[in-house]
Amino acid sequence: MKLVCSQNSFSTNLTLVSRAVSSRPSHPILANILLVADQELQQIRLSAFDLSLGIQTSFPADVITGGTLTLPAKLLTDIVSRLPDGDITLENGTGETAEANFLTTLTCASGRYQMRGMGAEDFPELPVVEAGQVAYLSIENLLEGLRSSLFSASSDETKQVLTGVHLTMQPDGLEFAATDGHRLTVVQTMNAEASEAGGTANEAEKALDVTIPAKALQELTKMLERQTGSDVAVHFDQSQVVFEWTDQRLTSRLLEGQYPNYRQLVPRQFSRQITAERRLLLSALERIAVLADQKNNIVKLTLDSTSQLLSLSVDAQDVGSGKETIPAQITGDDLDVAFNVKYLMDGLKTIATTEIQIQLNTATSPAIVTPLGSIKMTYLVMPVQVRS
């Protein structure tokens, strides 16, 4: 194998795929990146796979002699990222022994590096979905849904199905749902198209009902943020999902188990409503959180409909107390209600609109935070019961 490519392209794509390299590989080959030099297409294809998450990416190169091998992911990425701008020549041996063939040389303007690779025959193939359905989603809608929902997924591995985001195709678009048991985010994006190989769009719409690990979707988000235009093809079956666009591909296993019926958790009617400026509320919460962090992360909200004021207060016993008051449009009776301050801030940071609405009934029933004049997003937060 012999090829010439730019340091910048090589480094960027290595960084991308190395996120799918296991930190504790079950087999030595999984600590490597698969490199395929395609002489016909004049491009390099890089792949990494930890048996759950797989990432593949391609970029142009001057391929003089094609070939396939695997190289240590961390070592290769660390070396290439530190090389100067310009062309890199990569060549692996043509010695008489197999071991000599895996000795790979990187040459740049300032120096020369060698590393020992491994054959590609033991590198597991990235999964493909041949008999499943395919949905076509715009990058913009996919990113919007993921950015607005991922933060609510659980990090507790014992509740495995909650460590993912649940995607379902609705008649008017795609729905994202994520919950950790204390809060829930439901986001609906519009204009999704779906089709099934040999079937109808309606069949595929009904079929898209999958839970994808948050880790895979976080990597997908990073990859898509570099892209513009083009749709993403989402291939899925009962155990696997594959996202494909331009020269990149991400594969992930699906999470098993029944996702909670989250729609029944959202109240249909509310007796109280608050409309406030998002940044004003978030800033007040960030200040009061300094004291809340000292105790139990609890902030009390006091609704004063007569004065049209929303007060935030923290009483951290043996430490201190704090209170912030902001103007708000409040309808319904006055109320004291407490929340985990982190949950409120997480939701407000994700929303991009100027104003938000908080709807609730009692101090112990779910509160719903929604952006005004933006995507269709519902953020449900459970209040905390505080002894008076």
KETOR-222850 format. One record per residue (C-alpha): residue number from 1; x, y, z. Coordinates in steps of 0.1 Angstrom, whole numbers. Layout:
N
+-----+-------+-------+-------+
! pos !     u !     v !     w !
+-----+-------+-------+-------+
! NUM !     X !     Y !     Z !
...
+-----+-------+-------+-------+
! end
This chain:
388
+-----+-------+-------+-------+
! pos !     u !     v !     w !
+-----+-------+-------+-------+
!   1 !     0 !     0 !     0 !
!   2 !    12 !    35 !    -8 !
!   3 !    -7 !    68 !    -8 !
!   4 !    -3 !   105 !    -3 !
!   5 !   -29 !   126 !    15 !
!   6 !   -31 !   159 !    33 !
!   7 !   -23 !   160 !    70 !
!   8 !   -54 !   181 !    78 !
!   9 !   -78 !   156 !    61 !
!  10 !   -61 !   126 !    76 !
!  11 !   -61 !   141 !   111 !
!  12 !   -97 !   153 !   110 !
!  13 !  -110 !   119 !    99 !
!  14 !   -89 !   100 !   123 !
!  15 !  -103 !   121 !   152 !
!  16 !  -138 !   114 !   139 !
!  17 !  -135 !    76 !   138 !
!  18 !  -114 !    72 !   169 !
!  19 !  -145 !    80 !   190 !
!  20 !  -157 !    45 !   181 !
!  21 !  -125 !    28 !   194 !
!  22 !  -131 !     9 !   227 !
!  23 !  -111 !    22 !   256 !
!  24 !  -109 !   -14 !   269 !
!  25 !  -110 !   -36 !   238 !
!  26 !  -120 !   -72 !   242 !
!  27 !   -97 !   -81 !   214 !
!  28 !   -64 !   -64 !   203 !
!  29 !   -77 !   -57 !   168 !
!  30 !  -105 !   -35 !   183 !
!  31 !   -79 !   -10 !   195 !
!  32 !   -70 !    -4 !   158 !
!  33 !   -85 !    16 !   130 !
!  34 !   -91 !    -1 !    97 !
!  35 !   -76 !    17 !    68 !
!  36 !   -86 !     9 !    32 !
!  37 !   -68 !    26 !     3 !
!  38 !   -90 !    24 !   -28 !
!  39 !   -70 !    30 !   -60 !
!  40 !  -100 !    30 !   -82 !
!  41 !  -119 !    57 !   -62 !
!  42 !   -87 !    75 !   -52 !
!  43 !   -98 !    77 !   -16 !
!  44 !   -90 !    64 !    19 !
!  45 !  -118 !    48 !    40 !
!  46 !  -113 !    47 !    78 !
!  47 !  -134 !    25 !   101 !
!  48 !  -136 !    19 !   139 !
!  49 !  -159 !    -4 !   158 !
!  50 !  -163 !   -12 !   194 !
!  51 !  -189 !   -39 !   187 !
!  52 !  -217 !   -15 !   196 !
!  53 !  -208 !    17 !   179 !
!  54 !  -192 !    19 !   145 !
!  55 !  -180 !    49 !   125 !
!  56 !  -168 !    49 !    89 !
!  57 !  -156 !    79 !    69 !
!  58 !  -139 !    85 !    36 !
!  59 !  -118 !   113 !    21 !
!  60 !   -98 !   119 !   -11 !
!  61 !   -62 !   108 !   -15 !
!  62 !   -36 !   100 !   -42 !
!  63 !   -36 !    62 !   -39 !
!  64 !    -6 !    49 !   -58 !
!  65 !   -10 !    13 !   -46 !
!  66 !   -43 !     1 !   -30 !
!  67 !   -44 !   -21 !     1 !
!  68 !   -60 !   -27 !    35 !
!  69 !   -45 !   -29 !    70 !
!  70 !   -52 !   -18 !   106 !
!  71 !   -31 !     5 !   127 !
!  72 !   -32 !    14 !   164 !
!  73 !   -58 !    41 !   168 !
!  74 !   -43 !    62 !   196 !
!  75 !    -7 !    61 !   183 !
!  76 !   -17 !    69 !   147 !
!  77 !   -41 !    97 !   157 !
!  78 !   -15 !   112 !   182 !
!  79 !    13 !   112 !   156 !
!  80 !    -8 !   125 !   126 !
!  81 !   -24 !   153 !   147 !
!  82 !    11 !   166 !   155 !
!  83 !    26 !   165 !   121 !
!  84 !    30 !   198 !   102 !
!  85 !     5 !   210 !    75 !
!  86 !    12 !   195 !    41 !
!  87 !    13 !   161 !    24 !
!  88 !    18 !   128 !    43 !
!  89 !    30 !    97 !    25 !
!  90 !    19 !    65 !    40 !
!  91 !    35 !    32 !    29 !
!  92 !    35 !    -2 !    43 !
!  93 !    62 !   -28 !    38 !
!  94 !    66 !   -53 !     9 !
!  95 !    88 !   -76 !    29 !
!  96 !    91 !  -113 !    27 !
!  97 !    73 !  -119 !    60 !
!  98 !    38 !  -110 !    71 !
!  99 !    52 !   -90 !   100 !
! 100 !    73 !   -69 !    76 !
! 101 !    42 !   -62 !    56 !
! 102 !    25 !   -46 !    86 !
! 103 !    53 !   -22 !    93 !
! 104 !    39 !    11 !    81 !
! 105 !    59 !    43 !    74 !
! 106 !    46 !    78 !    76 !
! 107 !    67 !   105 !    59 !
! 108 !    62 !   142 !    60 !
! 109 !    83 !   173 !    53 !
! 110 !    99 !   173 !    87 !
! 111 !   104 !   136 !    95 !
! 112 !    96 !    99 !    93 !
! 113 !    77 !    76 !   117 !
! 114 !    71 !    39 !   117 !
! 115 !    45 !    18 !   135 !
! 116 !    35 !   -18 !   134 !
! 117 !     0 !   -26 !   123 !
! 118 !   -21 !   -58 !   121 !
! 119 !   -38 !   -76 !    92 !
! 120 !   -74 !   -66 !    84 !
! 121 !   -88 !  -102 !    82 !
! 122 !   -97 !  -102 !   120 !
! 123 !  -113 !   -67 !   120 !
! 124 !  -151 !   -71 !   124 !
! 125 !  -172 !   -58 !    96 !
! 126 !  -195 !   -29 !   104 !
! 127 !  -231 !   -41 !   105 !
! 128 !  -254 !   -35 !    76 !
! 129 !  -292 !   -35 !    75 !
! 130 !  -303 !   -53 !    44 !
! 131 !  -339 !   -63 !    50 !
! 132 !  -351 !   -35 !    72 !
! 133 !  -367 !    -1 !    65 !
! 134 !  -351 !    32 !    55 !
! 135 !  -362 !    67 !    65 !
! 136 !  -347 !    99 !    50 !
! 137 !  -342 !   128 !    74 !
! 138 !  -329 !   162 !    69 !
! 139 !  -296 !   170 !    88 !
! 140 !  -312 !   202 !   102 !
! 141 !  -342 !   184 !   116 !
! 142 !  -322 !   155 !   130 !
! 143 !  -297 !   179 !   147 !
! 144 !  -326 !   200 !   161 !
! 145 !  -343 !   170 !   176 !
! 146 !  -311 !   155 !   191 !
! 147 !  -298 !   187 !   206 !
! 148 !  -331 !   193 !   223 !
! 149 !  -335 !   158 !   237 !
! 150 !  -302 !   142 !   244 !
! 151 !  -296 !   160 !   278 !
! 152 !  -326 !   142 !   293 !
! 153 !  -314 !   107 !   287 !
! 154 !  -303 !    87 !   318 !
! 155 !  -267 !    80 !   326 !
! 156 !  -276 !    51 !   349 !
! 157 !  -266 !    19 !   331 !
! 158 !  -290 !    -1 !   353 !
! 159 !  -319 !    15 !   335 !
! 160 !  -305 !     6 !   301 !
! 161 !  -335 !    15 !   279 !
! 162 !  -335 !    50 !   295 !
! 163 !  -299 !    56 !   285 !
! 164 !  -311 !    62 !   249 !
! 165 !  -333 !    84 !   229 !
! 166 !  -366 !    70 !   215 !
! 167 !  -373 !    79 !   179 !
! 168 !  -407 !    74 !   163 !
! 169 !  -421 !    85 !   130 !
! 170 !  -453 !   105 !   133 !
! 171 !  -476 !   114 !   103 !
! 172 !  -462 !   150 !   103 !
! 173 !  -426 !   144 !   113 !
! 174 !  -401 !   127 !   136 !
! 175 !  -406 !   125 !   174 !
! 176 !  -376 !   123 !   199 !
! 177 !  -382 !   113 !   235 !
! 178 !  -357 !   111 !   264 !
! 179 !  -362 !   106 !   301 !
! 180 !  -342 !    96 !   332 !
! 181 !  -372 !    90 !   354 !
! 182 !  -372 !   126 !   369 !
! 183 !  -377 !   146 !   337 !
! 184 !  -388 !   140 !   301 !
! 185 !  -382 !   158 !   269 !
! 186 !  -404 !   152 !   238 !
! 187 !  -394 !   170 !   206 !
! 188 !  -412 !   169 !   173 !
! 189 !  -395 !   180 !   140 !
! 190 !  -414 !   184 !   108 !
! 191 !  -409 !   173 !    71 !
! 192 !  -395 !   138 !    76 !
! 193 !  -398 !   114 !    47 !
! 194 !  -398 !    76 !    50 !
! 195 !  -399 !    47 !    27 !
! 196 !  -395 !     9 !    28 !
! 197 !  -376 !   -12 !     4 !
! 198 !  -403 !   -28 !   -16 !
! 199 !  -430 !   -12 !     6 !
! 200 !  -448 !    21 !    11 !
! 201 !  -439 !    52 !    30 !
! 202 !  -467 !    46 !    55 !
! 203 !  -454 !    12 !    64 !
! 204 !  -419 !    26 !    72 !
! 205 !  -435 !    55 !    92 !
! 206 !  -453 !    30 !   114 !
! 207 !  -421 !     8 !   116 !
! 208 !  -397 !    35 !   129 !
! 209 !  -400 !    30 !   166 !
! 210 !  -365 !    25 !   180 !
! 211 !  -344 !    34 !   211 !
! 212 !  -308 !    44 !   202 !
! 213 !  -280 !    47 !   228 !
! 214 !  -273 !    84 !   237 !
! 215 !  -235 !    78 !   233 !
! 216 !  -241 !    69 !   196 !
! 217 !  -263 !    99 !   191 !
! 218 !  -239 !   123 !   207 !
! 219 !  -212 !   111 !   182 !
! 220 !  -238 !   114 !   154 !
! 221 !  -245 !   150 !   165 !
! 222 !  -207 !   159 !   164 !
! 223 !  -204 !   144 !   129 !
! 224 !  -235 !   161 !   115 !
! 225 !  -225 !   195 !   128 !
! 226 !  -197 !   195 !   102 !
! 227 !  -222 !   188 !    74 !
! 228 !  -244 !   210 !    53 !
! 229 !  -273 !   201 !    30 !
! 230 !  -280 !   165 !    21 !
! 231 !  -304 !   141 !    39 !
! 232 !  -294 !   113 !    62 !
! 233 !  -306 !    78 !    53 !
! 234 !  -316 !    59 !    84 !
! 235 !  -316 !    21 !    79 !
! 236 !  -330 !     1 !   108 !
! 237 !  -342 !   -33 !   118 !
! 238 !  -350 !   -49 !   151 !
! 239 !  -314 !   -48 !   165 !
! 240 !  -294 !   -23 !   145 !
! 241 !  -296 !    13 !   131 !
! 242 !  -273 !    27 !   104 !
! 243 !  -270 !    64 !    96 !
! 244 !  -255 !    72 !    61 !
! 245 !  -248 !   105 !    44 !
! 246 !  -222 !   117 !    18 !
! 247 !  -189 !    99 !    27 !
! 248 !  -198 !    90 !    63 !
! 249 !  -216 !    62 !    81 !
! 250 !  -224 !    56 !   118 !
! 251 !  -238 !    22 !   130 !
! 252 !  -252 !    14 !   165 !
! 253 !  -270 !   -14 !   182 !
! 254 !  -305 !    -6 !   194 !
! 255 !  -314 !    -7 !   231 !
! 256 !  -337 !   -36 !   240 !
! 257 !  -368 !   -34 !   261 !
! 258 !  -401 !   -15 !   261 !
! 259 !  -397 !    22 !   262 !
! 260 !  -420 !    38 !   288 !
! 261 !  -454 !    52 !   275 !
! 262 !  -442 !    88 !   281 !
! 263 !  -472 !   104 !   264 !
! 264 !  -495 !    95 !   292 !
! 265 !  -472 !   114 !   317 !
! 266 !  -480 !   148 !   301 !
! 267 !  -510 !   165 !   317 !
! 268 !  -537 !   178 !   292 !
! 269 !  -549 !   207 !   313 !
! 270 !  -532 !   232 !   336 !
! 271 !  -545 !   256 !   363 !
! 272 !  -514 !   278 !   365 !
! 273 !  -492 !   293 !   338 !
! 274 !  -460 !   314 !   339 !
! 275 !  -445 !   332 !   309 !
! 276 !  -410 !   346 !   314 !
! 277 !  -380 !   358 !   296 !
! 278 !  -358 !   328 !   292 !
! 279 !  -324 !   344 !   297 !
! 280 !  -336 !   364 !   327 !
! 281 !  -349 !   333 !   344 !
! 282 !  -318 !   313 !   335 !
! 283 !  -294 !   339 !   348 !
! 284 !  -313 !   341 !   381 !
! 285 !  -312 !   303 !   385 !
! 286 !  -275 !   302 !   378 !
! 287 !  -269 !   327 !   406 !
! 288 !  -291 !   310 !   431 !
! 289 !  -277 !   276 !   421 !
! 290 !  -244 !   286 !   439 !
! 291 !  -262 !   283 !   472 !
! 292 !  -284 !   254 !   461 !
! 293 !  -253 !   234 !   453 !
! 294 !  -243 !   238 !   490 !
! 295 !  -273 !   219 !   502 !
! 296 !  -295 !   197 !   480 !
! 297 !  -298 !   215 !   447 !
! 298 !  -334 !   225 !   455 !
! 299 !  -348 !   259 !   445 !
! 300 !  -382 !   271 !   455 !
! 301 !  -404 !   290 !   430 !
! 302 !  -430 !   314 !   444 !
! 303 !  -458 !   325 !   420 !
! 304 !  -473 !   359 !   429 !
! 305 !  -501 !   365 !   404 !
! 306 !  -511 !   398 !   421 !
! 307 !  -477 !   415 !   416 !
! 308 !  -469 !   394 !   385 !
! 309 !  -436 !   384 !   400 !
! 310 !  -417 !   350 !   401 !
! 311 !  -394 !   346 !   431 !
! 312 !  -366 !   320 !   433 !
! 313 !  -353 !   312 !   468 !
! 314 !  -328 !   289 !   485 !
! 315 !  -324 !   283 !   522 !
! 316 !  -292 !   263 !   527 !
! 317 !  -293 !   256 !   565 !
! 318 !  -260 !   264 !   582 !
! 319 !  -247 !   280 !   550 !
! 320 !  -269 !   309 !   540 !
! 321 !  -299 !   319 !   519 !
! 322 !  -307 !   337 !   487 !
! 323 !  -336 !   351 !   468 !
! 324 !  -341 !   364 !   433 !
! 325 !  -372 !   380 !   418 !
! 326 !  -381 !   385 !   382 !
! 327 !  -411 !   399 !   364 !
! 328 !  -434 !   373 !   347 !
! 329 !  -469 !   369 !   333 !
! 330 !  -487 !   346 !   358 !
! 331 !  -522 !   333 !   356 !
! 332 !  -539 !   311 !   383 !
! 333 !  -536 !   311 !   421 !
! 334 !  -504 !   318 !   440 !
! 335 !  -482 !   287 !   446 !
! 336 !  -449 !   276 !   462 !
! 337 !  -432 !   248 !   442 !
! 338 !  -397 !   234 !   445 !
! 339 !  -375 !   218 !   418 !
! 340 !  -340 !   204 !   413 !
! 341 !  -323 !   236 !   401 !
! 342 !  -300 !   216 !   377 !
! 343 !  -330 !   202 !   358 !
! 344 !  -345 !   236 !   353 !
! 345 !  -312 !   251 !   340 !
! 346 !  -306 !   221 !   317 !
! 347 !  -339 !   227 !   300 !
! 348 !  -335 !   265 !   297 !
! 349 !  -300 !   261 !   282 !
! 350 !  -313 !   239 !   255 !
! 351 !  -341 !   262 !   245 !
! 352 !  -331 !   290 !   221 !
! 353 !  -362 !   312 !   222 !
! 354 !  -365 !   346 !   239 !
! 355 !  -395 !   335 !   261 !
! 356 !  -406 !   303 !   277 !
! 357 !  -438 !   291 !   293 !
! 358 !  -441 !   270 !   324 !
! 359 !  -475 !   253 !   330 !
! 360 !  -484 !   234 !   362 !
! 361 !  -513 !   224 !   384 !
! 362 !  -500 !   217 !   420 !
! 363 !  -468 !   216 !   439 !
! 364 !  -466 !   178 !   435 !
! 365 !  -477 !   173 !   399 !
! 366 !  -455 !   176 !   367 !
! 367 !  -445 !   210 !   354 !
! 368 !  -442 !   215 !   316 !
! 369 !  -416 !   239 !   302 !
! 370 !  -421 !   249 !   265 !
! 371 !  -404 !   274 !   242 !
! 372 !  -426 !   301 !   227 !
! 373 !  -424 !   304 !   189 !
! 374 !  -399 !   276 !   181 !
! 375 !  -398 !   239 !   176 !
! 376 !  -425 !   218 !   192 !
! 377 !  -408 !   208 !   224 !
! 378 !  -422 !   196 !   257 !
! 379 !  -399 !   195 !   288 !
! 380 !  -415 !   178 !   318 !
! 381 !  -400 !   182 !   352 !
! 382 !  -412 !   166 !   384 !
! 383 !  -413 !   190 !   414 !
! 384 !  -395 !   181 !   446 !
! 385 !  -415 !   177 !   478 !
! 386 !  -401 !   200 !   505 !
! 387 !  -410 !   198 !   542 !
! 388 !  -424 !   232 !   553 !
+-----+-------+-------+-------+
! end
